[in-house]
Amino acid sequence: VVDRMSSFLSSTKDDFVKRDLVGKITSLAERFAPSNSWYIKTMNFLFEKAGDCVEEEVAHNLMRLVAEGASESEEQDNELRV
């Protein structure tokens, strides 16, 4: 679902649609991310395509995840940062 929404986000020029899609993709990514790396890649895509539509709190959460890590393994956390 997120992949389809993301591809539509890439092609739309309508600001209202962009804001709506960014909100929905963000919500889905935060709730149903299969892994931290998928979440980070998805959020990076949103910042690239519609960074001005992403909520400030989302950016803060992403930075915190990268800085603190979320797994028990330090190696996995370092991989996320690269």
N, CA, C and O atoms as a GROMACS GRO file, in nm:
protein
  328
    1VAL      N    1   0.083  -0.118   0.000
    1VAL     CA    2   0.000   0.000   0.000
    1VAL      C    3   0.088   0.125   0.000
    1VAL      O    4   0.065   0.218  -0.077
    2VAL      N    5   0.189   0.125   0.087
    2VAL     CA    6   0.277   0.242   0.096
    2VAL      C    7   0.353   0.261  -0.035
    2VAL      O    8   0.376   0.374  -0.077
    3ASP      N    9   0.393   0.152  -0.100
    3ASP     CA   10   0.464   0.164  -0.227
    3ASP      C   11   0.378   0.230  -0.334
    3ASP      O   12   0.427   0.314  -0.409
    4ARG      N   13   0.252   0.193  -0.340
    4ARG     CA   14   0.161   0.254  -0.438
    4ARG      C   15   0.138   0.402  -0.408
    4ARG      O   16   0.138   0.486  -0.498
    5MET      N   17   0.119   0.432  -0.281
    5MET     CA   18   0.100   0.572  -0.242
    5MET      C   19   0.225   0.654  -0.273
    5MET      O   20   0.217   0.768  -0.317
    6SER      N   21   0.341   0.595  -0.249
    6SER     CA   22   0.468   0.663  -0.275
    6SER      C   23   0.487   0.691  -0.423
    6SER      O   24   0.533   0.799  -0.460
    7SER      N   25   0.453   0.595  -0.507
    7SER     CA   26   0.468   0.618  -0.651
    7SER      C   27   0.371   0.727  -0.699
    7SER      O   28   0.406   0.806  -0.786
    8PHE      N   29   0.252   0.730  -0.642
    8PHE     CA   30   0.158   0.837  -0.678
    8PHE      C   31   0.209   0.972  -0.629
    8PHE      O   32   0.193   1.073  -0.696
    9LEU      N   33   0.270   0.973  -0.511
    9LEU     CA   34   0.327   1.097  -0.457
    9LEU      C   35   0.435   1.150  -0.550
    9LEU      O   36   0.446   1.272  -0.568
   10SER      N   37   0.513   1.062  -0.609
   10SER     CA   38   0.619   1.105  -0.700
   10SER      C   39   0.565   1.173  -0.824
   10SER      O   40   0.629   1.261  -0.881
   11SER      N   41   0.446   1.133  -0.866
   11SER     CA   42   0.393   1.185  -0.992
   11SER      C   43   0.297   1.303  -0.977
   11SER      O   44   0.268   1.370  -1.076
   12THR      N   45   0.248   1.329  -0.859
   12THR     CA   46   0.149   1.436  -0.843
   12THR      C   47   0.214   1.572  -0.828
   12THR      O   48   0.323   1.585  -0.773
   13LYS      N   49   0.144   1.673  -0.876
   13LYS     CA   50   0.189   1.812  -0.862
   13LYS      C   51   0.098   1.890  -0.768
   13LYS      O   52   0.128   2.003  -0.730
   14ASP      N   53  -0.012   1.830  -0.730
   14ASP     CA   54  -0.113   1.895  -0.645
   14ASP      C   55  -0.066   1.898  -0.499
   14ASP      O   56  -0.043   1.792  -0.440
   15ASP      N   57  -0.052   2.016  -0.442
   15ASP     CA   58  -0.003   2.031  -0.305
   15ASP      C   59  -0.096   1.968  -0.202
   15ASP      O   60  -0.050   1.910  -0.104
   16PHE      N   61  -0.227   1.980  -0.224
   16PHE     CA   62  -0.323   1.920  -0.130
   16PHE      C   63  -0.308   1.769  -0.129
   16PHE      O   64  -0.310   1.707  -0.022
   17VAL      N   65  -0.295   1.709  -0.246
   17VAL     CA   66  -0.279   1.564  -0.256
   17VAL      C   67  -0.148   1.522  -0.190
   17VAL      O   68  -0.142   1.420  -0.121
   18LYS      N   69  -0.042   1.600  -0.213
   18LYS     CA   70   0.088   1.568  -0.151
   18LYS      C   71   0.077   1.566   0.001
   18LYS      O   72   0.123   1.472   0.066
   19ARG      N   73   0.017   1.670   0.057
   19ARG     CA   74   0.003   1.676   0.204
   19ARG      C   75  -0.079   1.559   0.257
   19ARG      O   76  -0.045   1.501   0.360
   20ASP      N   77  -0.184   1.526   0.187
   20ASP     CA   78  -0.269   1.415   0.228
   20ASP      C   79  -0.194   1.282   0.222
   20ASP      O   80  -0.200   1.202   0.315
   21LEU      N   81  -0.122   1.259   0.113
   21LEU     CA   82  -0.046   1.136   0.098
   21LEU      C   83   0.067   1.125   0.201
   21LEU      O   84   0.090   1.019   0.257
   22VAL      N   85   0.136   1.236   0.224
   22VAL     CA   86   0.244   1.235   0.323
   22VAL      C   87   0.190   1.198   0.460
   22VAL      O   88   0.251   1.118   0.532
   23GLY      N   89   0.076   1.254   0.498
   23GLY     CA   90   0.016   1.220   0.626
   23GLY      C   91  -0.022   1.074   0.636
   23GLY      O   92   0.001   1.009   0.738
   24LYS      N   93  -0.081   1.021   0.529
   24LYS     CA   94  -0.122   0.880   0.530
   24LYS      C   95  -0.004   0.786   0.529
   24LYS      O   96  -0.003   0.687   0.601
   25ILE      N   97   0.097   0.816   0.447
   25ILE     CA   98   0.216   0.731   0.441
   25ILE      C   99   0.288   0.733   0.575
   25ILE      O  100   0.333   0.629   0.624
   26THR      N  101   0.300   0.851   0.635
   26THR     CA  102   0.365   0.863   0.766
   26THR      C  103   0.292   0.780   0.870
   26THR      O  104   0.355   0.707   0.947
   27SER      N  105   0.163   0.790   0.873
   27SER     CA  106   0.083   0.715   0.970
   27SER      C  107   0.101   0.565   0.952
   27SER      O  108   0.121   0.492   1.049
   28LEU      N  109   0.093   0.519   0.829
   28LEU     CA  110   0.111   0.376   0.802
   28LEU      C  111   0.252   0.330   0.836
   28LEU      O  112   0.270   0.223   0.894
   29ALA      N  113   0.351   0.410   0.801
   29ALA     CA  114   0.490   0.373   0.828
   29ALA      C  115   0.518   0.365   0.977
   29ALA      O  116   0.589   0.275   1.023
   30GLU      N  117   0.463   0.457   1.054
   30GLU     CA  118   0.487   0.456   1.198
   30GLU      C  119   0.418   0.338   1.266
   30GLU      O  120   0.469   0.284   1.364
   31ARG      N  121   0.304   0.298   1.214
   31ARG     CA  122   0.229   0.189   1.278
   31ARG      C  123   0.269   0.050   1.230
   31ARG      O  124   0.272  -0.044   1.309
   32PHE      N  125   0.299   0.037   1.102
   32PHE     CA  126   0.315  -0.097   1.044
   32PHE      C  127   0.450  -0.123   0.980
   32PHE      O  128   0.461  -0.211   0.895
   33ALA      N  129   0.552  -0.050   1.017
   33ALA     CA  130   0.685  -0.070   0.957
   33ALA      C  131   0.736  -0.212   0.987
   33ALA      O  132   0.741  -0.253   1.103
   34PRO      N  133   0.773  -0.285   0.883
   34PRO     CA  134   0.823  -0.421   0.905
   34PRO      C  135   0.963  -0.423   0.968
   34PRO      O  136   1.003  -0.521   1.030
   35SER      N  137   1.038  -0.314   0.950
   35SER     CA  138   1.171  -0.304   1.009
   35SER      C  139   1.210  -0.158   1.021
   35SER      O  140   1.150  -0.070   0.958
   36ASN      N  141   1.311  -0.133   1.102
   36ASN     CA  142   1.358   0.005   1.118
   36ASN      C  143   1.419   0.059   0.990
   36ASN      O  144   1.402   0.176   0.957
   37SER      N  145   1.491  -0.027   0.917
   37SER     CA  146   1.553   0.020   0.793
   37SER      C  147   1.446   0.057   0.689
   37SER      O  148   1.463   0.155   0.617
   38TRP      N  149   1.338  -0.020   0.681
   38TRP     CA  150   1.229   0.014   0.590
   38TRP      C  151   1.168   0.149   0.629
   38TRP      O  152   1.141   0.233   0.542
   39TYR      N  153   1.146   0.169   0.757
   39TYR     CA  154   1.090   0.294   0.805
   39TYR      C  155   1.180   0.412   0.768
   39TYR      O  156   1.132   0.515   0.720
   40ILE      N  157   1.309   0.397   0.788
   40ILE     CA  158   1.403   0.505   0.758
   40ILE      C  159   1.405   0.533   0.608
   40ILE      O  160   1.405   0.649   0.567
   41LYS      N  161   1.407   0.429   0.525
   41LYS     CA  162   1.405   0.449   0.380
   41LYS      C  163   1.276   0.518   0.336
   41LYS      O  164   1.278   0.607   0.251
   42THR      N  165   1.164   0.477   0.393
   42THR     CA  166   1.036   0.537   0.358
   42THR      C  167   1.032   0.684   0.397
   42THR      O  168   0.986   0.768   0.319
   43MET      N  169   1.079   0.715   0.516
   43MET     CA  170   1.077   0.854   0.561
   43MET      C  171   1.175   0.940   0.479
   43MET      O  172   1.145   1.055   0.448
   44ASN      N  173   1.290   0.885   0.443
   44ASN     CA  174   1.383   0.958   0.358
   44ASN      C  175   1.320   0.990   0.223
   44ASN      O  176   1.338   1.099   0.169
   45PHE      N  177   1.246   0.894   0.169
   45PHE     CA  178   1.175   0.918   0.044
   45PHE      C  179   1.078   1.034   0.059
   45PHE      O  180   1.070   1.121  -0.028
   46LEU      N  181   1.003   1.037   0.170
   46LEU     CA  182   0.908   1.146   0.192
   46LEU      C  183   0.979   1.281   0.200
   46LEU      O  184   0.930   1.380   0.145
   47PHE      N  185   1.092   1.284   0.267
   47PHE     CA  186   1.166   1.410   0.277
   47PHE      C  187   1.219   1.455   0.141
   47PHE      O  188   1.224   1.575   0.113
   48GLU      N  189   1.258   1.359   0.057
   48GLU     CA  190   1.307   1.393  -0.077
   48GLU      C  191   1.196   1.447  -0.166
   48GLU      O  192   1.216   1.546  -0.237
   49LYS      N  193   1.080   1.383  -0.162
   49LYS     CA  194   0.971   1.419  -0.254
   49LYS      C  195   0.881   1.531  -0.204
   49LYS      O  196   0.830   1.610  -0.283
   50ALA      N  197   0.861   1.538  -0.073
   50ALA     CA  198   0.767   1.638  -0.020
   50ALA      C  199   0.808   1.679   0.121
   50ALA      O  200   0.725   1.677   0.213
   51GLY      N  201   0.933   1.715   0.138
   51GLY     CA  202   0.984   1.748   0.270
   51GLY      C  203   0.910   1.860   0.340
   51GLY      O  204   0.900   1.861   0.463
   52ASP      N  205   0.858   1.954   0.264
   52ASP     CA  206   0.786   2.065   0.324
   52ASP      C  207   0.650   2.024   0.379
   52ASP      O  208   0.586   2.100   0.452
   53CYS      N  209   0.605   1.904   0.345
   53CYS     CA  210   0.474   1.855   0.392
   53CYS      C  211   0.486   1.763   0.514
   53CYS      O  212   0.385   1.726   0.573
   54VAL      N  213   0.608   1.727   0.550
   54VAL     CA  214   0.629   1.634   0.663
   54VAL      C  215   0.624   1.713   0.793
   54VAL      O  216   0.686   1.818   0.806
   55GLU      N  217   0.551   1.660   0.888
   55GLU     CA  218   0.538   1.725   1.019
   55GLU      C  219   0.673   1.728   1.091
   55GLU      O  220   0.754   1.638   1.076
   56GLU      N  221   0.695   1.832   1.168
   56GLU     CA  222   0.820   1.849   1.243
   56GLU      C  223   0.842   1.734   1.342
   56GLU      O  224   0.955   1.689   1.362
   57GLU      N  225   0.735   1.687   1.404
   57GLU     CA  226   0.745   1.578   1.500
   57GLU      C  227   0.795   1.449   1.434
   57GLU      O  228   0.868   1.371   1.496
   58VAL      N  229   0.757   1.427   1.310
   58VAL     CA  230   0.802   1.308   1.236
   58VAL      C  231   0.952   1.314   1.215
   58VAL      O  232   1.022   1.214   1.231
   59ALA      N  233   1.002   1.431   1.178
   59ALA     CA  234   1.146   1.449   1.160
   59ALA      C  235   1.220   1.424   1.291
   59ALA      O  236   1.326   1.361   1.291
   60HIS      N  237   1.165   1.473   1.400
   60HIS     CA  238   1.227   1.453   1.530
   60HIS      C  239   1.232   1.304   1.566
   60HIS      O  240   1.334   1.254   1.614
   61ASN      N  241   1.122   1.233   1.542
   61ASN     CA  242   1.118   1.089   1.571
   61ASN      C  243   1.219   1.012   1.488
   61ASN      O  244   1.282   0.919   1.537
   62LEU      N  245   1.234   1.050   1.362
   62LEU     CA  246   1.330   0.983   1.275
   62LEU      C  247   1.473   1.007   1.324
   62LEU      O  248   1.553   0.914   1.329
   63MET      N  249   1.503   1.130   1.359
   63MET     CA  250   1.638   1.160   1.409
   63MET      C  251   1.667   1.086   1.539
   63MET      O  252   1.779   1.039   1.560
   64ARG      N  253   1.568   1.076   1.625
   64ARG     CA  254   1.586   1.004   1.750
   64ARG      C  255   1.610   0.855   1.726
   64ARG      O  256   1.696   0.795   1.791
   65LEU      N  257   1.536   0.796   1.632
   65LEU     CA  258   1.555   0.655   1.599
   65LEU      C  259   1.696   0.630   1.548
   65LEU      O  260   1.760   0.532   1.588
   66VAL      N  261   1.744   0.716   1.461
   66VAL     CA  262   1.879   0.700   1.407
   66VAL      C  263   1.984   0.721   1.515
   66VAL      O  264   2.082   0.647   1.522
   67ALA      N  265   1.965   0.821   1.598
   67ALA     CA  266   2.064   0.853   1.702
   67ALA      C  267   2.069   0.748   1.812
   67ALA      O  268   2.177   0.706   1.854
   68GLU      N  269   1.953   0.704   1.858
   68GLU     CA  270   1.949   0.611   1.971
   68GLU      C  271   1.952   0.466   1.929
   68GLU      O  272   1.998   0.381   2.004
   69GLY      N  273   1.904   0.438   1.810
   69GLY     CA  274   1.892   0.300   1.767
   69GLY      C  275   1.771   0.237   1.834
   69GLY      O  276   1.717   0.291   1.930
   70ALA      N  277   1.730   0.124   1.782
   70ALA     CA  278   1.610   0.060   1.837
   70ALA      C  279   1.627  -0.089   1.856
   70ALA      O  280   1.535  -0.157   1.902
   71SER      N  281   1.741  -0.139   1.822
   71SER     CA  282   1.761  -0.283   1.839
   71SER      C  283   1.854  -0.308   1.957
   71SER      O  284   1.914  -0.216   2.012
   72GLU      N  285   1.863  -0.433   1.993
   72GLU     CA  286   1.949  -0.469   2.105
   72GLU      C  287   2.094  -0.486   2.061
   72GLU      O  288   2.184  -0.490   2.145
   73SER      N  289   2.117  -0.495   1.933
   73SER     CA  290   2.250  -0.514   1.880
   73SER      C  291   2.309  -0.380   1.834
   73SER      O  292   2.246  -0.307   1.759
   74GLU      N  293   2.428  -0.351   1.881
   74GLU     CA  294   2.493  -0.226   1.842
   74GLU      C  295   2.532  -0.229   1.694
   74GLU      O  296   2.533  -0.126   1.628
   75GLU      N  297   2.563  -0.348   1.641
   75GLU     CA  298   2.598  -0.361   1.501
   75GLU      C  299   2.479  -0.322   1.412
   75GLU      O  300   2.496  -0.252   1.312
   76GLN      N  301   2.361  -0.367   1.447
   76GLN     CA  302   2.241  -0.334   1.368
   76GLN      C  303   2.215  -0.184   1.375
   76GLN      O  304   2.178  -0.124   1.274
   77ASP      N  305   2.233  -0.125   1.490
   77ASP     CA  306   2.214   0.019   1.503
   77ASP      C  307   2.312   0.097   1.415
   77ASP      O  308   2.276   0.196   1.352
   78ASN      N  309   2.436   0.051   1.411
   78ASN     CA  310   2.538   0.117   1.327
   78ASN      C  311   2.505   0.103   1.180
   78ASN      O  312   2.530   0.195   1.102
   79GLU      N  313   2.449  -0.010   1.139
   79GLU     CA  314   2.408  -0.029   1.001
   79GLU      C  315   2.298   0.070   0.961
   79GLU      O  316   2.297   0.121   0.849
   80LEU      N  317   2.207   0.097   1.052
   80LEU     CA  318   2.101   0.194   1.025
   80LEU      C  319   2.158   0.333   1.001
   80LEU      O  320   2.106   0.409   0.919
   81ARG      N  321   2.264   0.365   1.070
   81ARG     CA  322   2.321   0.499   1.060
   81ARG      C  323   2.398   0.520   0.932
   81ARG      O  324   2.420   0.634   0.891
   82VAL      N  325   2.438   0.413   0.867
   82VAL     CA  326   2.516   0.424   0.743
   82VAL      C  327   2.427   0.430   0.629
   82VAL      O  328   2.473   0.440   0.515
   0.00000   0.00000   0.00000
